[in-house]
Amino acid sequence: MGQRTMLVTAHTGRDNAVRSARQVAEWLITAGIAVRTLKGELSYPGAEEVPAGAEAAEGAELVIVLGGDGTLLRAAELSRPAQVPLIGVNLGHVGFLAETEPDGLADLVVKVVARQYTVEERMTLDVTVRSNGSVLDSGWALNEATVEKAARERMIEVITEIDGRPLSRWGCDGVVCSTPTGSTAYAFSAGGPVVWPEVEALLMVPISAHALFAPPMVVSPASVLAMELIVGHETSGAVLWCDGRRKVDLPPGARVEVRRGALPVLLARLHGPGPAGFTDRLVAKFGLPVAGWRGRTREDAGEHA
């Protein structure tokens, strides 16, 4: 087997993220693991600096990310083409995608060095923008693809479609199409349901729709969701955002199609995948009240022993 290699990336706007990234690089190099960093982001003696392009993660074992969810979403742009797992240390606010908090940094490195981690696939979205029948743009998202109004004072008018059949026409601020991973992000803020990562589904969640029927919807992962912009002087221009990072201006009459992504994003987990881990994450990240929970009593457990 060749030498193990890991890409370490960080939110350079946070001093604590840069310091932590250098600490991680030091620990990994001491353990005999080769370290890559991105040019112009951070440097460390003994680490190889590579351009921040599609080949940055090629051949690496892991991409270790220090920052918030935005930093992890940026790193996913590097890791997804190479199908290399990401593992995150939360140095942001909620940090729902991260695996550990700063006080768990040393433990994370110890377990990574010992290969004590599992890898899970997270569904992505492939997004196509069409105008007058021709493809105008295409992209992808891990969390969500959102069609939304470009001007604050006006709404947009859209016809939504599921699997080639029209569903409804909404005057709204926008429509969020989300993965289960994104169900705790923008879709959650728009009133969508929380979906456990093991559930394979697509979500369509309208934003402030002026309509009798405009609930959040959970759709088959094999479905194709579409939104067509209605041309009219009463509505504003619209934009497409993928993960809140990549923006496409939409012309009047544009059609946005969303389907399950051909390539997943891989996430490394220290505490194996499963519903219990996600439930604990929800409680911790949202500060949910669970005082008084007793779980199964000894008597209950004895009945099924």
C-alpha positions as CSV (number, residue, x, y, z in Angstrom):
1,M,0.0,0.0,0.0
2,G,1.2,3.5,-0.8
3,Q,1.5,6.4,1.6
4,R,-1.8,7.7,3.0
5,T,-2.7,11.2,2.0
6,M,-5.2,13.6,3.4
7,L,-6.4,17.1,2.2
8,V,-6.8,19.6,5.1
9,T,-8.9,22.7,4.3
10,A,-10.2,25.5,6.6
11,H,-12.2,28.7,6.8
12,T,-9.4,31.2,6.3
13,G,-11.5,34.0,7.7
14,R,-11.4,32.4,11.2
15,D,-8.1,32.4,13.0
16,N,-9.1,29.5,15.2
17,A,-9.8,27.4,12.0
18,V,-6.4,28.2,10.6
19,R,-4.7,27.3,13.9
20,S,-6.7,24.1,14.2
21,A,-5.9,23.1,10.6
22,R,-2.1,23.6,11.2
23,Q,-2.5,21.5,14.4
24,V,-4.2,18.7,12.4
25,A,-1.5,18.9,9.7
26,E,1.2,18.6,12.4
27,W,-0.4,15.5,14.0
28,L,-1.0,13.8,10.7
29,I,2.6,14.4,9.4
30,T,3.9,13.1,12.8
31,A,1.8,10.0,12.3
32,G,3.4,9.4,8.9
33,I,0.5,10.6,6.8
34,A,1.1,13.0,3.8
35,V,-0.9,16.2,4.0
36,R,-2.1,18.5,1.2
37,T,-3.4,22.0,1.7
38,L,-4.9,24.4,-0.8
39,K,-2.7,27.1,-2.4
40,G,-3.4,30.5,-0.9
41,E,-5.4,29.1,2.0
42,L,-2.8,27.9,4.5
43,S,0.7,26.5,4.5
44,Y,2.5,24.2,6.8
45,P,6.0,22.8,6.7
46,G,6.0,19.4,5.1
47,A,2.6,19.7,3.6
48,E,2.1,19.8,-0.2
49,E,0.2,22.9,-1.5
50,V,-2.2,22.1,-4.4
51,P,-4.4,24.3,-6.6
52,A,-8.0,24.5,-5.4
53,G,-9.4,22.7,-8.4
54,A,-11.1,19.4,-9.3
55,E,-7.9,17.4,-8.8
56,A,-7.1,18.7,-5.2
57,A,-8.7,15.7,-3.5
58,E,-7.8,13.1,-6.2
59,G,-6.2,10.1,-4.6
60,A,-6.6,11.3,-1.1
61,E,-8.1,9.1,1.7
62,L,-10.0,11.9,3.4
63,V,-10.7,15.6,3.2
64,I,-10.6,17.1,6.7
65,V,-12.6,20.4,6.9
66,L,-12.3,22.9,9.7
67,G,-15.1,25.5,9.7
68,G,-18.9,25.8,9.5
69,D,-21.3,24.1,7.1
70,G,-20.5,26.7,4.4
71,T,-16.8,25.6,4.5
72,L,-17.9,22.0,4.3
73,L,-20.1,22.7,1.3
74,R,-17.2,24.4,-0.4
75,A,-15.0,21.4,0.3
76,A,-17.7,19.1,-1.2
77,E,-17.0,20.8,-4.5
78,L,-13.5,19.3,-4.3
79,S,-14.3,15.9,-2.8
80,R,-17.4,14.9,-4.8
81,P,-15.7,14.6,-8.3
82,A,-12.9,12.4,-6.7
83,Q,-15.4,10.5,-4.5
84,V,-13.3,11.1,-1.4
85,P,-15.1,11.3,2.0
86,L,-15.3,14.5,3.9
87,I,-15.1,14.8,7.7
88,G,-15.8,18.1,9.4
89,V,-14.8,19.9,12.6
90,N,-17.4,22.5,13.5
91,L,-15.9,26.0,14.0
92,G,-19.1,27.8,12.8
93,H,-22.5,28.2,14.3
94,V,-24.8,25.2,13.9
95,G,-22.4,23.0,12.0
96,F,-25.0,20.3,11.2
97,L,-22.8,18.5,8.7
98,A,-19.7,18.5,10.9
99,E,-18.7,15.3,12.7
100,T,-17.2,16.9,15.9
101,E,-16.8,20.1,17.8
102,P,-13.4,21.8,18.5
103,D,-12.9,19.9,21.8
104,G,-13.0,16.7,19.9
105,L,-10.2,17.6,17.4
106,A,-7.5,15.4,19.0
107,D,-9.9,12.4,19.2
108,L,-10.9,12.9,15.6
109,V,-7.3,12.7,14.4
110,V,-6.5,9.7,16.6
111,K,-9.4,7.8,15.1
112,V,-8.7,8.9,11.6
113,V,-5.1,7.8,11.9
114,A,-6.3,4.4,13.2
115,R,-8.9,4.2,10.4
116,Q,-11.7,4.1,13.0
117,Y,-14.3,5.7,10.9
118,T,-17.2,4.6,8.6
119,V,-18.3,6.2,5.3
120,E,-21.9,7.0,4.3
121,E,-23.3,8.3,1.1
122,R,-25.4,11.4,1.0
123,M,-27.8,12.0,-1.9
124,T,-27.1,15.0,-4.1
125,L,-29.2,16.9,-6.7
126,D,-28.4,17.4,-10.4
127,V,-30.0,20.7,-11.6
128,T,-30.6,21.7,-15.2
129,V,-31.8,25.1,-16.4
130,R,-33.5,25.3,-19.7
131,S,-34.6,28.3,-21.8
132,N,-36.6,28.0,-25.0
133,G,-35.9,24.3,-25.0
134,S,-32.1,24.5,-24.9
135,V,-29.9,23.9,-21.8
136,L,-28.8,27.2,-20.4
137,D,-26.9,25.9,-17.4
138,S,-26.4,22.9,-15.1
139,G,-25.2,22.3,-11.6
140,W,-25.5,20.2,-8.5
141,A,-26.2,20.6,-4.8
142,L,-25.8,18.6,-1.6
143,N,-28.4,20.6,0.5
144,E,-30.8,22.3,-1.9
145,A,-31.5,24.0,-5.2
146,T,-33.7,27.1,-4.7
147,V,-35.5,29.1,-7.3
148,E,-36.2,32.5,-5.7
149,K,-37.2,36.0,-6.5
150,A,-34.4,38.4,-7.4
151,A,-36.2,41.6,-6.2
152,R,-37.4,42.0,-2.7
153,E,-40.6,43.9,-3.6
154,R,-42.0,41.4,-6.0
155,M,-42.8,37.7,-6.0
156,I,-42.3,35.2,-8.7
157,E,-45.0,33.1,-10.4
158,V,-44.1,29.5,-11.0
159,I,-45.8,26.3,-12.2
160,T,-44.4,23.3,-10.4
161,E,-44.3,19.9,-12.0
162,I,-43.6,16.3,-10.7
163,D,-42.6,13.6,-13.2
164,G,-43.8,15.5,-16.3
165,R,-47.2,16.4,-14.8
166,P,-48.2,19.9,-13.6
167,L,-48.9,20.1,-9.9
168,S,-49.8,23.7,-9.1
169,R,-49.2,27.4,-9.9
170,W,-47.8,29.5,-7.1
171,G,-47.2,33.2,-6.6
172,C,-44.4,32.9,-4.1
173,D,-41.0,34.1,-2.9
174,G,-39.4,30.9,-4.2
175,V,-39.3,27.1,-4.1
176,V,-36.7,24.9,-2.3
177,C,-35.9,21.5,-3.7
178,S,-33.9,19.7,-1.1
179,T,-32.2,16.4,-0.2
180,P,-32.7,14.7,3.2
181,T,-29.3,16.2,4.1
182,G,-30.7,19.7,3.3
183,S,-33.9,19.1,5.2
184,T,-32.3,20.8,8.3
185,A,-31.0,23.8,6.3
186,Y,-33.0,26.2,4.1
187,A,-35.9,23.8,3.6
188,F,-36.3,23.6,7.4
189,S,-36.4,27.4,7.6
190,A,-39.1,27.4,5.0
191,G,-41.3,25.1,7.0
192,G,-40.2,21.7,5.5
193,P,-40.0,18.5,7.4
194,V,-36.9,17.0,9.0
195,V,-36.0,13.9,7.1
196,W,-33.5,11.3,8.5
197,P,-30.5,10.8,6.2
198,E,-31.3,7.1,5.7
199,V,-34.6,8.0,4.0
200,E,-34.2,8.4,0.2
201,A,-36.4,11.2,-0.9
202,L,-36.6,14.6,-2.6
203,L,-38.3,17.5,-0.9
204,M,-40.2,20.4,-2.6
205,V,-40.9,23.3,-0.2
206,P,-42.6,26.5,-1.3
207,I,-41.5,29.8,0.3
208,S,-44.3,32.1,1.3
209,A,-46.7,30.8,-1.4
210,H,-50.0,32.7,-2.0
211,A,-52.0,29.6,-2.6
212,L,-54.6,27.3,-1.0
213,F,-52.5,24.2,-1.7
214,A,-48.8,24.8,-1.0
215,P,-47.6,22.3,1.6
216,P,-44.0,20.9,1.8
217,M,-43.9,17.7,-0.2
218,V,-41.8,14.5,0.1
219,V,-41.3,12.9,-3.3
220,S,-39.8,9.7,-4.6
221,P,-36.0,9.9,-5.1
222,A,-36.6,8.6,-8.7
223,S,-38.9,11.6,-9.5
224,V,-38.0,14.7,-11.5
225,L,-39.1,18.0,-10.0
226,A,-39.5,21.0,-12.3
227,M,-40.4,24.7,-11.9
228,E,-41.4,26.9,-14.8
229,L,-41.3,30.7,-14.5
230,I,-44.4,32.4,-15.7
231,V,-43.7,35.3,-18.0
232,G,-45.5,38.4,-16.8
233,H,-44.9,42.0,-15.9
234,E,-46.4,41.6,-12.5
235,T,-43.6,39.3,-11.3
236,S,-39.9,39.9,-10.7
237,G,-36.8,38.3,-12.1
238,A,-35.6,35.1,-10.5
239,V,-32.4,33.4,-9.6
240,L,-31.3,29.8,-9.0
241,W,-29.0,29.1,-6.0
242,C,-27.3,25.7,-5.5
243,D,-26.3,25.3,-1.8
244,G,-26.4,29.1,-1.4
245,R,-23.0,29.2,-3.2
246,R,-23.6,28.9,-6.9
247,K,-25.9,31.4,-8.6
248,V,-27.6,31.4,-12.0
249,D,-29.8,34.3,-13.2
250,L,-33.0,32.9,-14.7
251,P,-34.6,34.6,-17.8
252,P,-38.4,34.9,-18.0
253,G,-39.9,31.6,-18.9
254,A,-37.0,29.6,-17.7
255,R,-37.5,26.0,-16.6
256,V,-35.4,24.4,-13.7
257,E,-35.3,20.6,-13.5
258,V,-34.1,18.8,-10.3
259,R,-33.4,15.1,-10.1
260,R,-31.3,12.8,-7.9
261,G,-27.6,13.5,-8.5
262,A,-25.5,11.0,-10.4
263,L,-22.7,11.3,-7.8
264,P,-23.2,11.3,-4.0
265,V,-21.2,13.2,-1.5
266,L,-19.3,10.9,0.9
267,L,-19.2,11.7,4.6
268,A,-16.9,10.0,7.1
269,R,-18.4,9.3,10.5
270,L,-16.6,8.4,13.7
271,H,-19.7,7.0,15.4
272,G,-21.1,4.7,12.7
273,P,-24.2,5.8,10.6
274,G,-27.7,5.2,11.9
275,P,-30.8,6.9,13.1
276,A,-29.7,7.1,16.7
277,G,-26.7,9.2,15.7
278,F,-28.9,11.6,13.8
279,T,-31.4,11.9,16.6
280,D,-28.6,12.8,19.0
281,R,-27.3,15.4,16.5
282,L,-30.8,17.0,16.3
283,V,-31.0,17.3,20.0
284,A,-27.5,18.8,20.3
285,K,-27.7,21.2,17.4
286,F,-31.1,22.6,18.1
287,G,-30.8,22.4,21.9
288,L,-34.0,20.3,22.1
289,P,-35.5,19.7,25.6
290,V,-35.2,16.0,26.6
291,A,-35.1,16.3,30.4
292,G,-37.3,13.7,32.0
293,W,-36.8,11.0,29.3
294,R,-36.4,7.6,30.9
295,G,-36.2,5.3,27.9
296,R,-37.1,1.7,28.4
297,T,-37.3,0.7,32.0
298,R,-35.5,-2.4,33.3
299,E,-38.9,-4.2,33.6
300,D,-39.6,-3.4,29.9
301,A,-36.2,-4.7,28.9
302,G,-36.7,-7.8,30.9
303,E,-39.8,-8.7,29.1
304,H,-37.9,-9.1,25.8
305,A,-34.7,-10.5,27.2
